[in-house]
């Protein structure tokens, strides 16, 4: 097995940068997500702040070389704090003409373009519906273009291993990755370790991928292709131990942590759906934590099995995306009526219907708040960043268990797959909320409530003397007996609403970032947190009086939201939907807020936010 | 939480399983007889009352849990199998019984029924089949006869009915039986057999809805018909029926079955011997729907009882145990710190 040695730089000039944005783009079979993740992990380990944006098609393998098959992974890494994956890119790696065609508009003028020149034959151009060869038609003149024979060079580096051509070609993404490591002066070591682990049962592939990686690095070294390399020093994040974490991983770990802090077993009932499936994959690995994952026959069985598990005394969870939420609607009502603790994660994607399965959107807010028959209020929380998903998971469980209610957690495709450096908490930083089941038969009534929280007792099967019946029919308060009397029904509807309202006493007031009062307040929720934070910081540096109020609790809303809204002359609510939080705020607070709405399956760009902010400020 | 079930404190009686709730089925409904049979059998099972959980979906039959003094969960239409599965996998020591109807289990909940059966979750299922939608006042159900006149089919039902027993055996259920509301002692025996089965036990109970489909099973339950039209299955015994036990079921050369008259050189030794314990469901399927053919009787009793298949909840919990044994109990601190980490000072 070869050992990797990195020769020190010779003649190439090294330039110090504050930040860079790099995008890997290729066929969905080219391994762009792996390549991007490896680069991300390496720079994160080095200490850069990072924000990523994986962007891939819904088709697993669209016809090779075509535009619908293009998969991309964008990474923003920096020596200062950053919140977005970046509007435009400094370096674009395009594995074929289709990837070039789709992504070139985002490359900055004078940006670095690395292309696999072996894939620009007549037939490749035709697959991408290009009439002329961009490598020859001067359309790329404003960029620094580096045509590299990725395929030929990779094959040359691996030919002695005896792999077939297809297997060798599959390593060319690591050749490109090696080049990028050279370009940004990064160690290949973390990726080498990953290769060792990933292919440990296939020594030949370990060898091949390491060789390809090293060949890419050496190619830059030997040919001095770039003339220049870059250095981005580590960022000054708050002290602590960090790891790189995606939103779905964070949710999974958050639920495991919450189950331990509650002293309960975790049950997940789920049905595979993009972009939520990774939570199921993660949790199914944690069996030694006693986590029981049940891949149900459909979305309805996923939530109803979770309701059964909750009834039987587990911390129960179901995970899905918008179409699955729609299917779970009736069962959500059952959880409301039976007042059982349950957490429902909706990892939002573009809709309606099947919509844009792999693209992000935040258009399920009103569905989460109101999408049930009759009066069925449910607390709703939304994570702000990939790392915040961990804390939102813990908070959702805390509320569900304390108030005996189902709780909806909203995340989205952008948070689910995006990642950021996450400061690992000490266990005592995670709140504990040990659960006590009802055990005393004396005076037991299934709907006798805790006067503070209005929660009913959790009386699990197997507890002697607490035999009782629950169900979806309207019931009498206290006794839980079926009851259809008019006044009882109104009373029960009001109690269920009051119980959710009571949670407001238990959640902190929100403080706006930036100016505590001023010309403009931006109100946001969910994954737009990063982009808006970045925009507000930039605007305030220019002396503008702006505040940013980001909501993690969407039902109930924190008690002071109305007061904060009054402290600014104007209110802007940017959302990746047609104005759903806007609608809520206008209805609830009679505030003349304005929306900025984007429904393209993509996050906000900095420029889009800046333009609207400046327009509202009359600039 | 207890993970091992305690035995009853004192011997339980039928009365211990009755609730103070007023039973709201129509007078004369077959459900009363089934409720009585279940309340009689439960005390015999050696299970503490608090360890029984009765789960139901929606429909007349699904009001059942309210009348059983056990833990009970009246869920939503068609979803009882999934709720019950959730309960059973996290608490395998509980004795979970499910009550459902022909519409609940075979129409809106057909998918869940199939998956419950093929997973072999240790749940007892009682499907009350009255061949009609009662609670919505008289529309045809998935077991209603072809061309049946109902409120929603004034010119006759265009649907071919499904046979619950065929469906269960087709899904390779490990225990499949049929009984009748008014055959009290047969019903109790069948429920006892179901209780003794570890895997999923599926029991179809033919039940009369005297309001919307009165007499649906009179062809079997009227005194004259009982012996002529009903074939009572017993493991290891030949398939014989008829008032004078003079008819039987014989295998044909092509593997199919036929009704034969005993005598004239045909004796019981020529008949099919009932084998409920065969590992394969093929024989059970062959006899499952014989009553749909002219001249054939309706089989009741245990069609299939093969209990060698591991239960779903055991497979899933054993897997968890084996991972814990291999990796040691999960350490949250280690989980959070797994993979590549770096320190910022």
Interface residues (C-beta under 8 A of the other chain):
Chain A: X41 X44 X45 X46 X47 X190 X234 X236 X237 X238 X239 X240 X241 X242 X243 X244 X253 X256 X257 X260 X265 X267 X269 X286 X287 X288 X289 X290 X291 X292 X294 X296 X297 X298 X300 X301 X304 X305 X306 X307 X308 X309 X310 X311 X312 X313 X314 X316 X330 X331 X333 X334 X338 X423 X424 X425 X427 X437 X460 X461 X462 X463 X464 X465 X466 X467 X468 X469 X470 X471 X472 X473 X481 X482
Chain B: X1 X2 X5 X6 X9 X19 X21 X48 X49 X50 X51 X53 X55 X58 X65 X66 X68 X69 X70 X71 X72 X73 X74 X75 X76 X79 X81 X82 X83 X84 X85 X86 X87 X88 X89 X90 X91 X93 X94 X111 X112 X114 X115 X316 X317 X319 X320 X323 X324 X326 X327 X328 X329 X330 X332 X333 X335 X336 X337 X338 X339 X340 X341 X342 X343 X344 X345
